[in-house]
């Protein structure tokens, strides 16, 4: 029996790292996301956004504070490996990968680590609990990532989605 998403996320994968300077980019509510140490972004920063939404609050937040950042927004149907190759970004360290694609994260997360890109931060809005949820979080741990923040999306999903 599947546990309701709000309960599962409350009981699993609590933040295991404290980011002293985490900041919300893009304002409160849907679209804004928490990032660790965004003040450290360099003028030449690179941000990838994988989304199927029209919400641009995060992009606007990055652009307002870091107008020289290169922001690339893509459809979830595109592979990160192909994107990196097309942009000449192979072997690049991308500062932030933001993923908010209404469930595509469950089927695509393994491909994020197959590209020749290193992501300094990956910010993901997860949708519900899926049969791959446990593997999803374990993959991040195997890749050396930590959880520094999690936030239920109470208003728009009744707590079933988590940033």
Residue frames relative to the residue before (quaternion, step in Angstrom):
aa qw qx qy qz dx dy dz
X 1.0000 0.0000 0.0000 0.0000 0.00 0.00 0.00
X 0.3805 -0.7223 0.5321 0.2246 3.55 -0.84 0.96
X 0.4110 -0.6738 0.5646 0.2413 3.51 -1.09 0.85
X 0.5475 -0.5914 0.4490 0.3859 3.63 -0.97 0.68
X 0.6149 -0.6045 0.3560 0.3602 3.62 -0.92 0.88
X 0.6446 0.5248 -0.3437 0.4369 3.60 0.86 -0.87
X 0.6657 0.4874 -0.3010 0.4783 3.60 1.01 -0.77
X 0.6495 0.5350 -0.3292 0.4283 3.60 0.89 -0.91
X 0.7058 0.4596 -0.2731 0.4648 3.57 0.82 -0.97
X 0.6082 0.5460 -0.3573 0.4520 3.58 1.12 -0.55
X 0.7575 0.4041 -0.1912 0.4757 3.59 1.08 -0.74
X 0.7720 0.3409 -0.1652 0.5104 3.62 1.19 -0.26
X 0.8766 0.1175 -0.0889 0.4580 3.50 -1.31 0.62
X 0.0508 0.7870 -0.6019 0.1255 3.49 0.57 1.23
X 0.6354 -0.5079 0.3858 0.4353 3.61 -1.13 0.42
X 0.1607 -0.8008 0.5740 0.0579 3.57 -0.94 0.96
X 0.7080 0.3200 -0.2283 0.5866 3.54 1.31 0.36
X 0.2449 -0.7547 0.5892 0.1527 3.55 -1.02 0.79
X 0.1705 -0.7634 0.6186 0.0739 3.53 -0.69 1.13
X 0.3692 -0.7732 0.4760 0.1979 3.56 -0.43 1.22
X 0.7978 0.2496 -0.1197 0.5355 3.58 1.09 -0.60
X 0.2011 0.7706 -0.5794 0.1732 3.58 0.84 0.89
X 0.0539 -0.7950 0.6039 -0.0185 3.51 -1.04 0.88
X 0.4347 -0.6711 0.5378 0.2672 3.52 -1.18 0.65
X 0.1367 -0.7746 0.6154 0.0509 3.55 -0.83 1.04
X 0.7903 0.2949 -0.2249 0.4877 3.56 -0.79 1.00
X 0.5891 -0.6241 0.3530 0.3726 3.56 1.23 0.30
X 0.6585 -0.5025 0.3934 0.3989 3.50 -1.38 0.02
X 0.7213 0.4402 -0.3162 0.4313 3.54 -1.25 0.38
X 0.7729 -0.3576 0.2597 0.4553 3.50 -1.36 -0.14
X 0.7306 0.3949 -0.3140 0.4601 3.57 -0.93 0.94
X 0.6714 0.4432 -0.2918 0.5174 3.56 1.03 -0.71
X 0.0961 -0.7923 0.6016 0.0334 3.59 -1.12 0.69
X 0.4572 -0.6498 0.5359 0.2855 3.53 -1.27 0.52
X 0.0519 -0.7786 0.6253 0.0099 3.57 -0.96 0.92
X 0.4139 -0.6953 0.5324 0.2486 3.56 -1.15 0.63
X 0.8715 -0.0482 -0.0099 0.4879 3.55 -0.85 1.08
X 0.1072 0.8292 -0.5448 0.0643 3.63 0.78 0.86
X 0.5543 0.6068 -0.3994 0.4063 3.60 1.19 -0.34
X 0.6325 0.5421 -0.3276 0.4459 3.60 1.25 -0.32
X 0.4361 0.6885 -0.4755 0.3312 3.60 1.23 -0.07
X 0.3596 -0.7401 0.5342 0.1938 3.55 -0.89 0.97
X 0.6866 -0.4826 0.3427 0.4223 3.57 -1.24 0.31
X 0.7270 0.4132 -0.2267 0.4994 3.56 1.10 -0.67
X 0.2744 0.8035 -0.5002 0.1700 3.61 1.17 0.38
X 0.2225 -0.7528 0.6109 0.1033 3.51 -1.29 0.63
X 0.0588 -0.7854 0.6160 -0.0126 3.56 -0.90 1.03
X 0.1437 -0.7506 0.6405 0.0761 3.55 -0.99 0.96
X 0.0620 -0.7792 0.6232 0.0234 3.57 -0.99 0.86
X 0.1241 -0.7749 0.6194 0.0216 3.53 -0.69 1.19
X 0.2637 0.7885 -0.5052 0.2315 3.58 -0.27 1.23
X 0.2051 -0.7363 0.6224 0.1687 3.50 -1.32 0.35
X 0.5359 0.5939 -0.4165 0.4319 3.57 1.24 0.47
X 0.4488 -0.6732 0.5162 0.2809 3.55 -1.27 0.27
X 0.4468 0.6946 -0.4476 0.3427 3.58 1.29 0.13
X 0.0729 -0.8306 0.5522 -0.0003 3.59 -0.54 1.16
X 0.2895 0.7949 -0.4979 0.1905 3.60 1.18 0.36
X 0.6484 0.5067 -0.3301 0.4625 3.61 0.97 -0.76
X 0.6463 0.5164 -0.3173 0.4637 3.60 0.88 -0.93
X 0.6595 0.5023 -0.3042 0.4693 3.57 0.93 -0.91
X 0.6439 0.5294 -0.3168 0.4526 3.59 1.00 -0.83
X 0.6409 0.4971 -0.3177 0.4911 3.59 0.99 -0.83
X 0.6869 0.4983 -0.2881 0.4438 3.57 0.82 -1.01
X 0.6297 0.5428 -0.3396 0.4399 3.62 1.01 -0.73
X 0.7585 0.3754 -0.1957 0.4955 3.59 0.91 -0.91
X 0.7945 0.1585 -0.0432 0.5846 3.59 1.11 -0.72
X 0.0781 -0.8669 0.4900 0.0470 3.61 0.53 1.14
X 0.6705 0.4891 -0.3199 0.4570 3.62 1.15 -0.26
X 0.4331 0.6850 -0.4714 0.3477 3.59 1.26 0.06
X 0.3472 -0.6940 0.5931 0.2146 3.51 -1.18 0.68
X 0.0635 -0.8131 0.5783 -0.0196 3.59 -0.45 1.25
X 0.0590 -0.7960 0.6021 -0.0187 3.55 -0.77 1.12
X 0.1002 -0.7995 0.5921 0.0153 3.58 -0.64 1.15
X 0.0445 -0.8242 0.5622 -0.0506 3.54 -0.83 1.10
X 0.5304 -0.5886 0.5145 0.3279 3.49 -1.33 0.43
X 0.5620 -0.6110 0.4350 0.3487 3.61 -1.08 0.64
X 0.5830 0.5894 -0.3793 0.4109 3.60 1.19 -0.32
X 0.6382 0.5099 -0.3276 0.4747 3.60 1.25 -0.27
X 0.3856 -0.7177 0.5237 0.2492 3.59 -1.01 0.72
X 0.5479 -0.6251 0.4478 0.3295 3.54 -1.03 0.81
X 0.6064 0.5528 -0.3588 0.4450 3.62 1.03 -0.68
X 0.6783 0.4782 -0.2904 0.4764 3.59 0.92 -0.89
X 0.6210 0.5415 -0.3352 0.4570 3.56 1.01 -0.83
X 0.6715 0.5062 -0.2949 0.4538 3.57 0.83 -1.02
X 0.6574 0.5061 -0.3093 0.4648 3.57 0.95 -0.87
X 0.6716 0.5088 -0.2971 0.4492 3.59 0.89 -0.96
X 0.7292 0.4195 -0.2320 0.4883 3.60 1.05 -0.76
X 0.4466 -0.6868 0.4571 0.3464 3.57 1.26 -0.19
X 0.4544 0.7119 -0.4151 0.3383 3.56 1.19 0.61
X 0.3538 0.7375 -0.5157 0.2550 3.62 1.17 0.13
X 0.8193 0.1767 -0.1984 0.5080 3.55 -1.05 0.90
X 0.4856 0.6511 -0.4313 0.3926 3.59 1.23 0.39
X 0.3368 -0.6793 0.6018 0.2509 3.56 -1.24 0.47
X 0.1898 -0.7758 0.5967 0.0776 3.56 -0.42 1.27
X 0.4889 -0.7083 0.4285 0.2750 3.56 -0.78 1.02
X 0.8085 -0.0163 0.0521 0.5859 3.59 0.83 -0.96
X 0.0966 -0.7090 0.6937 0.0819 3.51 -1.16 0.81
X 0.0789 -0.7754 0.6262 0.0210 3.56 -0.72 1.11
X 0.0464 -0.7939 0.6063 -0.0020 3.57 -0.85 0.98
X 0.1890 0.7278 -0.6393 0.1611 3.55 -0.79 1.14
X 0.2378 0.8191 -0.4703 0.2264 3.54 0.18 1.31
X 0.5569 -0.6791 0.3709 0.3017 3.56 1.07 0.81
X 0.8277 -0.2449 0.0869 0.4974 3.56 0.85 1.00
X 0.5273 0.6426 -0.4280 0.3547 3.62 1.15 -0.29
X 0.5110 0.6721 -0.4157 0.3381 3.59 1.19 -0.43
X 0.6448 0.5571 -0.3330 0.4037 3.60 1.01 -0.76
X 0.7450 0.3912 -0.2185 0.4942 3.57 1.01 -0.72
X 0.7617 0.4134 -0.2048 0.4549 3.59 1.13 -0.51
X 0.4735 0.7274 -0.4363 0.2372 3.62 1.13 -0.42
X 0.6348 0.5437 -0.3517 0.4216 3.62 0.94 -0.75
X 0.6452 0.5346 -0.3314 0.4337 3.61 1.08 -0.63
X 0.5467 0.6237 -0.4027 0.3873 3.61 1.16 -0.45
X 0.7276 0.4289 -0.2254 0.4856 3.55 1.12 -0.70
X 0.5865 0.5893 -0.3607 0.4226 3.58 1.28 -0.07
X 0.5763 0.5921 -0.3847 0.4115 3.58 1.20 -0.32
X 0.5104 -0.6296 0.4874 0.3248 3.55 -1.29 0.24
X 0.4942 0.6116 -0.4390 0.4346 3.54 1.05 0.89
X 0.2391 -0.7114 0.6364 0.1781 3.52 -1.20 0.62
X 0.1953 -0.7658 0.6024 0.1121 3.56 -0.90 0.92
X 0.3809 -0.7333 0.5168 0.2236 3.57 -0.70 1.09
X 0.7764 0.0067 -0.0026 0.6302 3.58 1.10 -0.73
X 0.1059 -0.7494 0.6487 0.0792 3.53 -1.16 0.70
X 0.0953 -0.7853 0.6118 0.0019 3.54 -0.64 1.19
X 0.0168 0.8315 -0.5501 0.0753 3.58 -0.52 1.18
X 0.2183 -0.7020 0.6577 0.1645 3.51 -1.11 0.78
X 0.1643 -0.7952 0.5787 0.0759 3.57 -0.53 1.18
X 0.2671 -0.7841 0.5520 0.0952 3.53 -1.04 0.90
X 0.8424 -0.0469 -0.0195 0.5365 3.55 -0.46 1.25
X 0.4811 -0.5875 0.5369 0.3676 3.52 -1.35 -0.36
X 0.1371 -0.8019 0.5815 0.0045 3.53 -0.75 1.14
X 0.6445 -0.5176 0.3706 0.4235 3.60 -1.18 0.30
X 0.7006 0.4427 -0.2666 0.4920 3.62 1.24 -0.38
X 0.3538 0.7803 -0.4726 0.2064 3.62 1.25 0.01
X 0.6781 0.4834 -0.3019 0.4640 3.59 0.80 -0.94
X 0.6585 0.4994 -0.3026 0.4748 3.60 0.92 -0.89
X 0.5817 0.5896 -0.3542 0.4342 3.58 1.07 -0.75
X 0.7320 0.4192 -0.2405 0.4802 3.59 0.72 -1.06
X 0.6402 0.5186 -0.3323 0.4591 3.60 1.02 -0.69
X 0.5983 0.5557 -0.3558 0.4545 3.60 1.09 -0.68
X 0.6392 0.5175 -0.3260 0.4662 3.59 0.95 -0.83
X 0.6559 0.5067 -0.3121 0.4644 3.57 0.94 -0.85
X 0.6460 0.5172 -0.3198 0.4615 3.60 0.94 -0.85
X 0.6908 0.4742 -0.2685 0.4752 3.58 1.07 -0.74
X 0.5812 -0.6298 0.3490 0.3791 3.59 1.30 0.03
X 0.4922 0.6502 -0.4400 0.3760 3.60 1.22 0.28
X 0.2371 -0.7414 0.6123 0.1384 3.53 -1.29 0.53
X 0.4038 -0.6616 0.5655 0.2819 3.54 -1.31 0.31
X 0.0864 -0.8177 0.5677 0.0407 3.59 -0.64 1.06
X 0.8005 0.0685 -0.0309 0.5946 3.59 1.21 -0.28
X 0.0796 0.7512 -0.6551 -0.0134 3.53 -1.20 0.54
X 0.0694 -0.8058 0.5863 -0.0459 3.50 -1.00 0.94
X 0.3439 -0.7382 0.5334 0.2288 3.62 -0.66 1.00
X 0.3436 -0.6955 0.5924 0.2176 3.53 -1.14 0.72
X 0.1003 -0.8544 0.5093 0.0235 3.55 0.26 1.29
X 0.6815 0.5223 -0.3028 0.4136 3.57 0.84 -0.94
X 0.8102 0.3259 -0.1520 0.4629 3.57 0.75 -1.01
X 0.8079 0.2382 -0.1391 0.5207 3.61 1.15 -0.31
X 0.4901 -0.6663 0.4365 0.3540 3.59 1.21 0.15
X 0.6834 -0.4850 0.2848 0.4655 3.59 1.14 0.52
X 0.5124 0.6739 -0.4072 0.3427 3.60 1.23 0.02
X 0.7179 0.3409 -0.2323 0.5608 3.60 1.22 -0.33
X 0.1257 -0.7944 0.5932 0.0357 3.54 -1.13 0.72
X 0.2844 -0.7202 0.6072 0.1784 3.54 -1.11 0.82
